[in-house]
Amino acid sequence: MSMKKTPMKIMGKAVAAGMLICSLASLVSAAGTSSAQFLKLGAGARAAALGQSFTGIADDVTATYWNPAGLSQIQTPQLSLMQNAWLMDSQYQFAGFGMPTAHGAWGVSVQRVDFGSIDQYTAADVKDGSFEANSLAGGLTLSGKISDRYHWGLTGKFIQESIEEEKASTFAGDFGILFNQDIFTFGLAVQNMGPGLKFVEESYPLPQTIRLGASSKLFEEKVIAVIEASKPNDDDPSIHGGLEFKVLPAFQIRGGYHVTPGNQLDVDGLTNLSGGFGLSLGKMTLDYAFLPFGDLGSAHQVSLLLKFR
């Protein structure tokens, strides 16, 4: 005979899952008091290697995450698939598809996090089984061109978090603009505007984030420099930056750095830095990023970009 779950038991699981989610989100920032922290994790190994700085580039289908205005820059249909071997045995995936149109582009995207099996403990700190937790977001993006220099974009998304059989869901939206001026590109995006998630009787806001970024193509476009500032509603502002070097026409190396000056992770070892590479083989590009987090371990991110036509 199964026992009916009490609100207190459900809340205990929500707290345990929330602690894990916040600890994973601390890889991006050291705080996290909002729900759906997985929405901060980014998309694409290229952006990850550049210090999570992509709002001022946004020139492929991962623009559906970073800045929906950038999606109208794509020239051919694109598919992006990403796998991230995250910490604590969790797995993070992103998939996006973009299709150019006569006046812009449209796209769809999915983010998914599987936190695996989470240990459950009683009030006496005795292990009492385990439970599963996962998060999911699906989005539809529309992007257009006001001119060759000005782009706009909107994304509507459905967000859901599950803790064992309990689920909470909501809707949210992103907005972005992009401006190209000679060798410079400037981008502004506002992410996750919408009501929060409600578990049991408690509701928590979404991690609404404002991003402002710029990029520049230098030395006959052999080098791309990018810088970005981001401000979530539950943390201090962060600074991001990165460089991409085109070593060969089909091979790029990347490095990046991001820091939240007012809220540093209290861990030993190498943190905040990132690195990786990109390898283009015809219409396919393979990107890799390495993300060290000191004593917490490291993450490896791989993404595949396919261009059609």
C-alpha positions as CSV (number, residue, x, y, z in Angstrom):
1,M,0.0,0.0,0.0
2,S,1.5,3.4,-1.0
3,M,1.3,6.2,1.5
4,K,0.0,9.6,0.4
5,K,2.7,12.2,0.2
6,T,2.3,15.0,2.7
7,P,3.0,18.6,1.7
8,M,6.0,18.6,4.1
9,K,7.5,15.6,2.4
10,I,7.0,17.1,-1.0
11,M,8.5,20.4,0.2
12,G,11.5,18.5,1.6
13,K,12.2,17.0,-1.8
14,A,11.8,20.4,-3.4
15,V,14.3,21.9,-1.0
16,A,16.8,19.1,-1.7
17,A,16.4,19.4,-5.5
18,G,16.6,23.2,-5.2
19,M,19.9,23.0,-3.3
20,L,21.3,20.8,-6.1
21,I,20.0,23.1,-8.8
22,C,21.4,26.1,-7.1
23,S,24.8,24.4,-6.6
24,L,24.9,23.7,-10.4
25,A,23.8,27.3,-11.1
26,S,26.7,28.4,-8.9
27,L,28.9,27.4,-11.8
28,V,27.6,30.5,-13.4
29,S,27.2,32.6,-10.3
30,A,27.7,32.1,-6.6
31,A,24.0,32.9,-5.7
32,G,20.6,31.7,-6.8
33,T,17.4,32.4,-5.0
34,S,15.1,32.1,-8.1
35,S,13.4,29.0,-9.5
36,A,14.5,27.3,-12.8
37,Q,18.2,28.0,-12.2
38,F,19.0,25.8,-15.2
39,L,17.9,28.6,-17.5
40,K,21.2,30.3,-16.7
41,L,23.4,27.5,-18.0
42,G,23.8,28.8,-21.6
43,A,23.8,27.1,-25.0
44,G,26.6,25.9,-27.3
45,A,30.2,25.0,-26.6
46,R,31.4,28.0,-28.6
47,A,29.7,30.5,-26.2
48,A,30.9,28.5,-23.2
49,A,34.5,28.6,-24.3
50,L,34.2,32.4,-24.8
51,G,33.3,32.9,-21.1
52,Q,29.5,32.7,-21.6
53,S,29.7,35.8,-23.8
54,F,27.6,35.6,-26.9
55,T,24.9,38.2,-26.8
56,G,27.0,40.5,-29.0
57,I,27.7,37.8,-31.6
58,A,24.6,35.6,-31.7
59,D,25.3,34.5,-35.3
60,D,24.1,30.9,-35.2
61,V,21.0,29.0,-34.0
62,T,22.1,29.3,-30.4
63,A,20.9,32.9,-30.7
64,T,17.6,31.4,-29.6
65,Y,19.1,31.3,-26.1
66,W,21.5,34.2,-26.0
67,N,19.8,36.9,-28.1
68,P,16.8,36.1,-30.3
69,A,17.5,39.1,-32.5
70,G,20.7,37.4,-33.8
71,L,18.7,34.5,-35.3
72,S,17.9,36.6,-38.4
73,Q,21.7,36.6,-39.2
74,I,21.6,33.0,-40.3
75,Q,21.8,32.4,-44.1
76,T,20.8,28.7,-44.2
77,P,18.8,26.3,-42.0
78,Q,20.8,25.2,-39.0
79,L,20.6,22.5,-36.3
80,S,22.5,22.7,-33.1
81,L,22.9,19.8,-30.7
82,M,24.7,20.1,-27.4
83,Q,25.7,17.6,-24.6
84,N,27.2,18.8,-21.3
85,A,28.7,16.4,-18.8
86,W,28.0,18.5,-15.8
87,L,28.9,18.1,-12.2
88,M,27.3,15.8,-9.6
89,D,26.5,13.3,-12.4
90,S,24.0,15.6,-14.0
91,Q,23.5,15.9,-17.7
92,Y,22.5,19.1,-19.6
93,Q,21.4,19.1,-23.2
94,F,20.4,21.8,-25.7
95,A,18.9,21.4,-29.1
96,G,17.9,24.2,-31.5
97,F,16.7,24.5,-35.1
98,G,16.6,27.8,-37.1
99,M,15.1,28.6,-40.5
100,P,15.8,31.8,-42.4
101,T,13.0,33.6,-44.2
102,A,12.7,36.5,-46.6
103,H,12.6,39.0,-43.7
104,G,14.3,37.3,-40.8
105,A,14.1,33.8,-39.3
106,W,12.2,31.5,-37.0
107,G,13.5,28.8,-34.7
108,V,12.7,26.3,-32.0
109,S,14.8,25.2,-29.0
110,V,14.8,22.8,-26.1
111,Q,16.9,22.9,-22.9
112,R,16.9,19.8,-20.6
113,V,18.7,19.0,-17.3
114,D,18.6,15.5,-15.7
115,F,19.9,15.7,-12.2
116,G,19.9,11.9,-11.8
117,S,19.1,10.2,-8.5
118,I,19.1,12.5,-5.4
119,D,19.5,11.0,-1.9
120,Q,16.7,11.8,0.5
121,Y,17.3,12.1,4.3
122,T,15.1,12.2,7.3
123,A,15.2,15.0,10.0
124,A,17.6,12.8,11.9
125,D,20.0,12.9,8.9
126,V,19.4,9.2,8.0
127,K,19.2,8.2,4.4
128,D,15.7,7.4,3.4
129,G,15.7,6.4,-0.3
130,S,16.1,8.7,-3.3
131,F,14.1,10.5,-5.9
132,E,14.5,12.0,-9.4
133,A,14.5,15.6,-10.5
134,N,14.7,17.2,-13.9
135,S,14.1,20.5,-15.7
136,L,12.8,21.3,-19.2
137,A,12.3,24.4,-21.3
138,G,11.0,24.7,-24.9
139,G,10.9,27.9,-26.9
140,L,9.7,29.4,-30.2
141,T,11.7,32.3,-31.6
142,L,10.8,34.9,-34.2
143,S,13.5,37.3,-35.5
144,G,13.4,40.0,-38.1
145,K,15.5,42.7,-39.8
146,I,14.6,46.3,-39.7
147,S,17.6,46.8,-42.0
148,D,20.9,45.1,-42.7
149,R,22.2,46.6,-39.5
150,Y,19.2,46.4,-37.1
151,H,17.7,43.1,-35.9
152,W,15.0,42.3,-33.4
153,G,13.8,39.0,-31.8
154,L,11.2,37.5,-29.5
155,T,11.1,34.1,-27.8
156,G,8.2,32.5,-26.0
157,K,9.0,29.5,-23.8
158,F,7.4,26.9,-21.7
159,I,9.3,25.9,-18.5
160,Q,8.7,22.9,-16.3
161,E,10.5,21.4,-13.3
162,S,9.8,18.0,-11.9
163,I,10.6,16.5,-8.5
164,E,9.5,12.8,-8.5
165,E,5.8,12.9,-9.4
166,E,5.4,16.6,-8.5
167,K,5.6,19.2,-11.3
168,A,5.5,22.9,-11.7
169,S,5.3,24.8,-15.0
170,T,5.0,28.4,-16.3
171,F,5.5,30.5,-19.4
172,A,8.1,33.2,-20.1
173,G,9.5,35.3,-22.8
174,D,12.8,36.8,-24.1
175,F,13.4,39.9,-26.1
176,G,16.5,41.0,-27.9
177,I,18.0,43.6,-30.3
178,L,21.2,43.5,-32.3
179,F,23.0,46.3,-34.2
180,N,25.9,45.9,-36.7
181,Q,28.2,48.7,-37.4
182,D,31.3,48.0,-39.6
183,I,33.5,45.6,-37.5
184,F,31.4,46.0,-34.4
185,T,28.2,44.3,-33.3
186,F,26.2,45.3,-30.2
187,G,23.5,43.2,-28.5
188,L,20.9,43.6,-25.8
189,A,18.7,40.8,-24.4
190,V,16.2,40.4,-21.6
191,Q,15.6,36.8,-20.6
192,N,13.0,34.9,-18.7
193,M,10.3,37.5,-18.3
194,G,7.3,35.8,-16.7
195,P,5.6,34.5,-13.5
196,G,7.6,32.1,-11.3
197,L,7.2,28.4,-10.5
198,K,5.0,27.2,-7.7
199,F,5.7,24.1,-5.7
200,V,3.2,23.2,-3.0
201,E,2.2,26.6,-1.6
202,E,5.4,28.5,-2.3
203,S,6.1,30.4,-5.5
204,Y,9.6,31.5,-6.6
205,P,10.5,34.0,-9.4
206,L,12.3,33.1,-12.6
207,P,15.9,34.2,-13.0
208,Q,15.2,37.2,-15.2
209,T,18.5,38.4,-16.7
210,I,19.6,41.4,-18.6
211,R,22.5,41.0,-21.0
212,L,24.5,43.7,-22.8
213,G,27.3,42.6,-25.1
214,A,29.6,43.7,-27.9
215,S,31.9,42.0,-30.3
216,S,34.5,43.0,-32.9
217,K,36.1,41.3,-35.8
218,L,39.8,42.2,-36.1
219,F,42.8,41.4,-38.3
220,E,40.8,40.6,-41.4
221,E,38.3,38.7,-39.3
222,K,40.9,36.3,-38.0
223,V,40.2,37.3,-34.4
224,I,36.9,37.9,-32.7
225,A,36.9,39.8,-29.4
226,V,33.8,39.8,-27.3
227,I,32.8,41.4,-24.0
228,E,29.5,41.2,-22.1
229,A,27.8,42.3,-18.8
230,S,24.9,40.3,-17.3
231,K,22.6,41.1,-14.4
232,P,20.2,38.4,-13.1
233,N,17.5,39.4,-10.6
234,D,19.0,37.1,-7.9
235,D,22.7,38.0,-8.0
236,D,25.3,40.7,-8.6
237,P,26.3,41.7,-12.1
238,S,28.8,39.5,-13.9
239,I,31.5,40.4,-16.5
240,H,32.2,38.1,-19.4
241,G,34.9,38.2,-22.1
242,G,36.5,36.0,-24.7
243,L,38.7,35.8,-27.8
244,E,38.4,33.5,-30.8
245,F,41.5,33.0,-33.1
246,K,41.1,31.5,-36.6
247,V,44.3,29.4,-36.7
248,L,43.2,27.8,-40.0
249,P,40.1,28.5,-42.1
250,A,38.4,25.4,-40.6
251,F,40.0,25.5,-37.1
252,Q,39.5,28.1,-34.2
253,I,40.8,28.2,-30.7
254,R,39.0,30.1,-28.0
255,G,39.5,31.3,-24.5
256,G,37.2,33.2,-22.0
257,Y,36.8,34.5,-18.6
258,H,33.8,35.4,-16.5
259,V,33.5,36.8,-12.9
260,T,30.9,38.1,-10.5
261,P,33.0,40.6,-8.6
262,G,30.5,40.9,-5.7
263,N,29.9,37.2,-5.2
264,Q,32.9,34.9,-5.6
265,L,32.8,31.1,-5.2
266,D,34.6,30.0,-2.1
267,V,36.6,27.1,-3.7
268,D,40.3,26.4,-4.3
269,G,41.8,25.8,-7.7
270,L,41.2,27.2,-11.2
271,T,37.8,28.8,-11.7
272,N,36.2,31.5,-14.0
273,L,38.4,30.6,-17.0
274,S,37.2,28.6,-20.0
275,G,38.8,27.3,-23.2
276,G,38.0,25.3,-26.3
277,F,38.1,24.9,-30.0
278,G,36.0,24.7,-33.1
279,L,36.5,22.4,-36.1
280,S,34.6,22.9,-39.3
281,L,34.1,20.0,-41.7
282,G,32.1,21.1,-44.7
283,K,28.6,22.0,-43.4
284,M,29.3,20.6,-40.0
285,T,31.1,22.3,-37.1
286,L,32.2,20.5,-33.9
287,D,32.8,22.7,-30.9
288,Y,34.3,21.8,-27.5
289,A,34.6,23.7,-24.2
290,F,36.4,22.9,-21.0
291,L,35.1,24.6,-17.8
292,P,37.1,24.2,-14.6
293,F,35.5,24.8,-11.2
294,G,38.3,24.2,-8.8
295,D,37.6,21.7,-6.1
296,L,34.1,21.1,-7.5
297,G,35.6,19.5,-10.5
298,S,35.2,20.4,-14.2
299,A,32.7,20.2,-17.0
300,H,33.1,19.2,-20.6
301,Q,30.8,20.6,-23.2
302,V,30.4,19.4,-26.8
303,S,28.1,20.8,-29.5
304,L,27.5,20.1,-33.1
305,L,26.3,22.7,-35.6
306,L,24.8,21.5,-38.9
307,K,24.1,23.8,-41.8
308,F,21.8,22.7,-44.6
309,R,21.8,23.7,-48.3
